[in-house]
Amino acid sequence: MQRLGLSQNLQQKLSPQQIQFIKLLQVPTAELENRIEEEMEINPALEEGPQEEIDETPETPESETEGDAPDTPETETTPEGEVDIKDYLEDDDYATFKSQRENEDDEDHELPIPMGTSLHESLLSQLGFLGLDDRQLAIGKQLVGSIESDGYIRRDLDAIVNDLAFSQNIETNLAEVEGILKKIQAFDPGGIGARNLQECLLLQLERMDDGQDVDVIVAKRIIKECYEEFTRKHFPKILKKLDLDDEDYIKDAIELIVKLNPKPGGEVTSGMVKNQYVIP
């Protein structure tokens, strides 16, 4: 039986530059000078830096120094050509090594990509909550599949009836298909499953109608009774046809209509864009 385990190990590794410094520390001074001279002959880009002059103080007799001169701390001098251990323990070496490890860790992380829900997936999900039988569910799926990306169903219902008969061997009629379509038109977003713009606007106004809002009532009458005049912006004809005395009713209703969504399917498809978020 295979088992999976998780363990953590802490390892310390020296960078190539640190290894080279340690090797140099093991080389005697004379041999180190020879190696430096050979390297300068091979690499013409190297130049010998100015040598620092060390002041040599003459030795004084013990009788003159005892008790007279204060104690001075002994200073460690590095012979010429030798490398001090502090030279390769600088913060830059650790910073470089650390930045390389961080870059490697960053490459292993995958950025999350949020996924949206397509229009048909959203409609099929809502269709599953209606409690339809297998026959009605098959008709509903056929209708959902006929809805285009902007939310309209432009295929003739008679053609959908024929599609069900030939492709799925389901005998149905226009009334049954229209009944299921009415249920789909109650889905979100508002106006989905409309067969034209007029029906799309009416579906959205029906959801807003509580029986008391005058603007909604007038807007529904405009779309039902004066749709052609509305598309041509013949507002005086609308006012006369609806037998309204106050023009403000027409203006308020038209302002409400122009705020409706003519392409309800775009609300869902716009959420399908993938966005990348960077993990700090």
Residue pairs with C-beta under 8 A, 6 or more apart in sequence:
14 22
15 93
15 96
15 97
17 88
17 93
18 88
18 93
21 83
21 85
21 87
21 88
22 88
24 32
24 83
25 82
25 83
25 85
27 35
29 79
29 80
29 81
29 82
32 81
32 82
33 80
33 81
36 81
39 46
40 46
40 47
40 48
51 80
54 77
78 84
109 279
111 276
111 277
111 278
111 279
112 276
112 277
112 279
113 274
113 275
113 276
114 274
114 275
114 277
115 274
116 268
116 271
116 272
116 273
116 274
117 125
117 268
117 271
117 272
118 268
118 269
118 272
119 147
119 149
119 151
119 265
119 268
119 269
120 144
120 145
120 147
122 187
122 188
122 268
123 144
123 147
123 184
123 187
123 192
124 141
124 144
126 187
126 188
127 137
127 140
127 141
127 144
127 184
127 187
130 140
130 183
132 140
132 180
135 170
135 172
136 180
138 164
138 168
138 170
139 164
139 170
139 172
139 176
139 177
139 180
140 180
140 183
140 184
142 160
142 163
142 164
142 168
143 153
143 160
143 177
143 180
143 181
143 184
143 193
144 184
146 153
146 155
146 160
147 153
147 192
147 193
147 265
148 154
148 265
149 265
149 266
149 269
150 263
150 264
150 265
150 266
151 189
151 191
151 192
151 193
151 194
151 200
151 263
151 264
151 265
151 266
152 193
152 194
152 195
152 196
152 200
152 265
153 181
153 193
153 194
153 195
154 195
157 174
157 177
157 178
157 181
158 174
160 177
161 172
161 173
161 174
161 177
164 170
164 171
164 172
164 177
165 171
165 172
181 193
184 192
184 193
185 192
185 193
185 194
185 203
187 193
189 261
189 264
189 265
189 267
189 268
190 203
190 204
190 207
190 261
190 264
191 200
191 201
191 203
191 204
191 260
191 261
191 264
192 203
192 264
192 265
193 203
194 200
194 203
194 264
197 262
198 223
198 227
200 260
200 261
200 262
200 264
201 223
201 257
201 260
201 262
202 220
202 223
202 224
204 260
204 261
204 264
205 216
205 219
205 220
205 223
205 257
205 260
206 220
208 216
209 216
209 217
209 220
210 216
211 217
214 249
214 252
215 249
215 252
215 253
215 256
216 253
216 256
218 242
218 244
218 249
218 250
218 252
218 253
219 253
219 254
219 256
219 257
221 242
222 230
222 238
222 242
222 250
222 253
222 254
222 257
223 230
223 257
225 241
225 242
226 237
226 238
226 241
226 242
229 235
229 237
229 238
229 241
230 238
230 254
230 257
235 247
235 250
235 254
238 250
239 247
239 250
242 250
244 250
261 267
